[in-house]
Amino acid sequence: MLAPPRTVVRREGGLYALERALQRRGFRLVAGADEAGRGACAGPLVAAAAILPEGRRGEIEELADSKLLTPAARERVYDEVVARALTWSVVVVPATEVDARGLHVCNLAAMRRALASLAERPEYVLTDGFPVDGLDAPGLAVWKGDRVAACVAAASVLAKVTRDRLMVELDTRFPGYGFAVHKGYITDEHSAALTQLGPCAEHRFSYVNVAAASGRGNRPPRARRPRDAAPRPAPDAAEPMMLWPVAEGTVGVASGDQPRPPVPVGEDEAMEGEKR
C-alpha cells in the first residue's frame, strides 16, 4: 500500500496555511491553544483555546500574535474572534495556584483544560511551543505557533486581552504597583514598587524577585508564599480577588470598558521575552 503524499506547509503560505493543510487532510475542526502571563511575576496565568471556521469566515483581519498588536488592535481582533469562532474558551489560573503547583505544570494544565472546555471536540490540536498530553485528539506543538497558525493566534489574543483586563482591575484593588501599565511583568517601575511596598496578595512568591522583596528568598519555592499574604498598599480591600476558570461566553469578568494607557507596538514582546 502506498503511503499518502507528504504535505509541506511553507511559512510564506501565511497564517492560515497550516490549518488549511490539515483541513484538506480531513481534520475539519482544528483547535489552537496559547497562554498569556508566563513571564509576569504578578497576576494570573491565562490560557485560551479556539476553533475558527473553515473558509473566509474564519479569516480575521488584523489577526496576528497578540504581542505584535497594539492594545486597540487586540480589542478589535478579540471581538472578531468571539463573534466568528465556532467555539472558544478561557481558563484563569490564580497566582496562588502558580506558586503551589509550579508555572510549567499550571501552563500545561490550563491549556489542557481550555481545550477540554470547547463546545465542539477538536479533531486536531495546535499548541504554542509546548506539547500538551492527555488530549483526545492528535496534536502538534508549533514553535512560535501564534505567528504560524491562525487558531493559535486567535487563542493568544483571547488570553492576552482577558489577562490585561484582569490586570487593569487588579490595579484598582492594589494601587501603587502600576499593574494597569506593565500588566505584572518585571519592569523597572514594577521592581521599584516591589522594593518600596513589598509584594501584594496577587504577586507570585515562587518567583525569585518577589521572594527577595518579601524577605522569604531563602525558603523553598513552594514555601515562599506567606499564608497571610495581604495587599499592603490597599488596606481598604477586604479580600484578594478570587479568579476562576472562565468558560465560553463568560469572559465578561474582565470588563472591557476600563481606560488603558497607550502602549506602543512591541512593548508586550519585550515584556514577555522568549518563552522557550
C-alpha positions as CSV (number, residue, x, y, z in Angstrom):
1,M,0.0,0.0,0.0
2,L,1.3,3.4,-0.9
3,A,1.8,6.0,1.8
4,P,-0.2,9.2,1.5
5,P,1.8,12.0,-0.1
6,R,3.7,14.2,2.3
7,T,2.1,17.6,3.0
8,V,4.6,20.6,3.0
9,V,3.4,23.8,4.6
10,R,5.6,26.8,3.9
11,R,5.8,29.9,6.1
12,E,5.2,32.1,3.1
13,G,1.8,30.5,2.8
14,G,0.6,32.8,5.6
15,L,-1.2,32.4,8.9
16,Y,-3.9,30.1,7.6
17,A,-1.8,27.7,5.6
18,L,-1.2,25.1,8.3
19,E,-4.9,24.9,9.2
20,R,-6.0,24.7,5.6
21,A,-3.5,21.9,5.0
22,L,-4.9,20.0,8.0
23,Q,-8.4,20.6,6.8
24,R,-7.6,19.2,3.4
25,R,-6.4,16.1,5.1
26,G,-9.8,15.7,6.8
27,F,-9.2,17.4,10.1
28,R,-12.1,19.9,9.8
29,L,-12.0,21.2,13.4
30,V,-8.5,22.4,14.2
31,A,-8.1,24.0,17.6
32,G,-5.4,26.3,18.8
33,A,-4.2,26.9,22.3
34,D,-2.0,29.5,23.9
35,E,-1.4,31.3,27.2
36,A,-0.5,34.8,28.5
37,G,1.3,35.7,31.6
38,R,4.2,33.2,31.9
39,G,6.8,35.9,32.2
40,A,4.8,38.0,34.7
41,C,5.6,38.0,38.4
42,A,2.2,39.1,39.4
43,G,-1.4,38.3,38.4
44,P,-2.9,35.2,36.9
45,L,-1.8,32.9,34.2
46,V,-4.5,32.8,31.4
47,A,-4.9,30.1,28.8
48,A,-7.3,30.1,25.9
49,A,-8.4,27.8,23.1
50,A,-10.3,28.5,19.9
51,I,-11.6,26.8,16.7
52,L,-12.0,29.1,13.7
53,P,-14.5,28.2,11.0
54,E,-13.3,27.0,7.6
55,G,-13.2,29.3,4.6
56,R,-13.4,33.1,4.5
57,R,-15.5,33.4,7.7
58,G,-12.5,32.2,9.6
59,E,-10.2,34.8,8.2
60,I,-10.0,37.7,10.6
61,E,-8.5,41.0,9.5
62,E,-5.5,42.1,11.7
63,L,-5.2,38.6,13.3
64,A,-1.6,38.1,14.5
65,D,0.4,37.1,17.5
66,S,-1.2,39.2,20.3
67,K,2.2,40.6,21.4
68,L,2.7,42.2,18.0
69,L,-0.6,44.1,18.1
70,T,-1.4,47.4,19.8
71,P,-4.0,47.2,22.7
72,A,-6.6,48.8,20.4
73,A,-6.0,46.3,17.6
74,R,-6.1,43.4,20.1
75,E,-9.5,44.5,21.3
76,R,-10.8,44.6,17.7
77,V,-9.4,41.2,17.0
78,Y,-10.8,39.8,20.3
79,D,-14.3,40.9,19.3
80,E,-13.9,39.3,15.9
81,V,-12.6,36.0,17.4
82,V,-15.5,35.9,19.9
83,A,-18.0,36.6,17.1
84,R,-16.6,34.2,14.5
85,A,-15.1,31.3,16.3
86,L,-17.0,28.0,16.2
87,T,-16.1,27.6,19.9
88,W,-13.7,29.2,22.3
89,S,-12.8,29.0,26.0
90,V,-10.6,30.8,28.5
91,V,-9.1,29.5,31.8
92,V,-7.7,31.7,34.5
93,V,-5.1,30.3,36.9
94,P,-4.6,32.5,40.0
95,A,-1.1,33.4,41.3
96,T,-1.6,31.2,44.4
97,E,-2.0,28.1,42.2
98,V,1.1,29.0,40.2
99,D,3.0,29.2,43.5
100,A,1.6,25.9,44.7
101,R,1.9,23.8,41.6
102,G,4.6,25.5,39.6
103,L,4.4,27.6,36.4
104,H,5.0,24.9,33.8
105,V,2.6,22.4,35.4
106,C,-0.1,25.2,35.6
107,N,0.6,26.2,32.0
108,L,0.0,22.8,30.5
109,A,-2.9,22.0,32.8
110,A,-4.6,25.3,31.8
111,M,-4.2,24.7,28.1
112,R,-5.5,21.2,28.5
113,R,-8.5,22.5,30.4
114,A,-9.2,25.2,27.9
115,L,-9.2,22.7,25.1
116,A,-11.4,20.3,27.1
117,S,-13.9,23.1,27.7
118,L,-14.5,23.7,24.0
119,A,-18.1,23.1,23.0
120,E,-17.0,21.0,20.0
121,R,-14.4,18.3,20.2
122,P,-11.3,19.2,18.2
123,E,-10.1,16.8,15.5
124,Y,-6.6,18.2,15.6
125,V,-4.9,20.5,18.2
126,L,-2.1,23.0,17.6
127,T,-0.3,24.4,20.7
128,D,2.2,27.2,21.0
129,G,5.6,25.8,21.8
130,F,4.8,23.1,24.4
131,P,3.2,19.7,23.6
132,V,0.1,19.1,25.7
133,D,-0.6,15.5,26.5
134,G,-3.8,13.9,27.7
135,L,-5.9,15.2,24.8
136,D,-8.5,13.1,22.9
137,A,-7.1,14.2,19.6
138,P,-3.8,14.2,17.7
139,G,-1.8,17.4,18.1
140,L,1.3,19.3,17.3
141,A,3.4,21.8,19.3
142,V,4.4,24.6,16.9
143,W,7.4,26.8,17.6
144,K,6.1,30.4,17.8
145,G,2.7,28.9,16.9
146,D,0.9,32.3,17.5
147,R,2.8,33.6,14.4
148,V,2.3,30.5,12.3
149,A,-1.3,29.2,12.9
150,A,-4.4,31.4,12.9
151,C,-6.2,29.3,15.6
152,V,-3.2,29.7,17.9
153,A,-3.0,33.4,17.2
154,A,-6.7,33.7,18.0
155,A,-6.2,31.9,21.3
156,S,-3.2,34.2,22.1
157,V,-5.5,37.2,21.6
158,L,-8.2,35.8,23.8
159,A,-5.7,35.0,26.6
160,K,-3.9,38.3,26.3
161,V,-6.9,40.6,26.3
162,T,-8.6,38.6,29.1
163,R,-5.4,38.9,31.3
164,D,-4.8,42.6,30.5
165,R,-8.4,43.4,31.6
166,L,-7.9,41.5,34.8
167,M,-4.7,43.3,35.5
168,V,-6.4,46.7,35.0
169,E,-9.0,45.6,37.6
170,L,-6.2,44.4,39.9
171,D,-4.6,47.9,39.6
172,T,-7.7,49.4,41.2
173,R,-7.6,46.8,44.1
174,F,-3.8,47.1,44.7
175,P,-2.8,50.6,43.7
176,G,0.9,51.6,43.7
177,Y,2.3,48.8,41.6
178,G,1.3,50.0,38.2
179,F,-0.5,46.8,37.1
180,A,-2.6,48.6,34.6
181,V,0.6,49.7,32.8
182,H,3.1,46.8,32.9
183,K,0.5,44.1,33.5
184,G,2.6,42.4,36.2
185,Y,5.7,41.9,34.1
186,I,9.1,42.8,35.6
187,T,9.8,46.4,34.6
188,D,12.0,49.0,36.4
189,E,8.8,50.6,37.7
190,H,7.4,47.4,39.0
191,S,10.7,46.4,40.6
192,A,10.9,49.8,42.4
193,A,7.3,49.4,43.6
194,L,8.1,45.9,44.9
195,T,11.1,47.3,46.9
196,Q,9.0,50.2,48.3
197,L,5.7,48.4,49.1
198,G,6.6,44.7,49.3
199,P,4.6,42.1,47.4
200,C,0.8,42.1,47.5
201,A,-1.5,39.0,47.5
202,E,-1.5,38.9,43.7
203,H,2.3,38.5,43.4
204,R,3.9,35.2,42.7
205,F,6.0,34.4,45.7
206,S,7.7,31.5,43.9
207,Y,9.5,34.0,41.7
208,V,12.9,34.9,43.0
209,N,12.4,38.7,42.7
210,V,9.1,38.6,44.7
211,A,10.6,36.2,47.3
212,A,13.5,38.6,47.8
213,A,11.2,41.6,48.2
214,S,9.2,39.7,50.7
215,G,12.2,38.6,52.8
216,R,11.4,34.9,52.1
217,G,14.1,34.3,49.5
218,N,15.8,31.6,51.5
219,R,12.6,29.4,51.5
220,P,12.0,26.6,49.0
221,P,10.0,28.0,46.0
222,R,6.6,26.5,47.1
223,A,7.0,27.6,50.7
224,R,7.7,31.3,49.9
225,R,4.1,32.5,49.8
226,P,3.0,33.5,53.4
227,R,-0.4,32.2,54.5
228,D,-1.4,35.8,55.4
229,A,-0.1,37.5,52.3
230,A,-2.2,40.6,52.2
231,P,-2.3,43.8,50.0
232,R,-0.1,46.3,51.8
233,P,-0.9,49.4,49.7
234,A,-4.7,48.9,49.8
235,P,-5.9,48.4,53.4
236,D,-9.5,49.1,52.4
237,A,-9.6,46.0,50.2
238,A,-11.1,43.3,52.4
239,E,-10.2,40.2,50.4
240,P,-7.9,39.5,47.4
241,M,-9.7,39.0,44.2
242,M,-10.6,35.3,43.5
243,L,-10.2,34.1,40.0
244,W,-11.8,31.0,38.5
245,P,-12.0,29.1,35.2
246,V,-13.8,31.2,32.6
247,A,-16.0,29.2,30.3
248,E,-17.0,30.2,26.8
249,G,-19.0,33.4,26.7
250,T,-18.3,34.4,30.3
251,V,-15.2,36.5,29.8
252,G,-17.2,39.5,31.0
253,V,-15.5,39.1,34.3
254,A,-12.8,41.2,32.7
255,S,-14.6,44.4,31.8
256,G,-13.6,46.0,28.5
257,D,-14.8,49.5,29.5
258,Q,-11.9,50.5,31.7
259,P,-9.4,53.0,30.4
260,R,-5.9,51.8,29.4
261,P,-2.7,53.8,28.9
262,P,-1.4,53.7,25.3
263,V,1.2,51.0,24.8
264,P,3.5,51.1,21.7
265,V,3.7,48.1,19.4
266,G,6.4,45.7,20.6
267,E,6.2,46.5,24.3
268,D,4.4,43.3,25.1
269,E,7.0,41.4,23.1
270,A,9.7,42.9,25.4
271,M,7.7,42.1,28.5
272,E,7.0,38.5,27.6
273,G,10.5,37.8,26.3
274,E,11.4,34.5,24.8
275,K,9.1,31.9,26.4
276,R,11.2,28.9,25.5
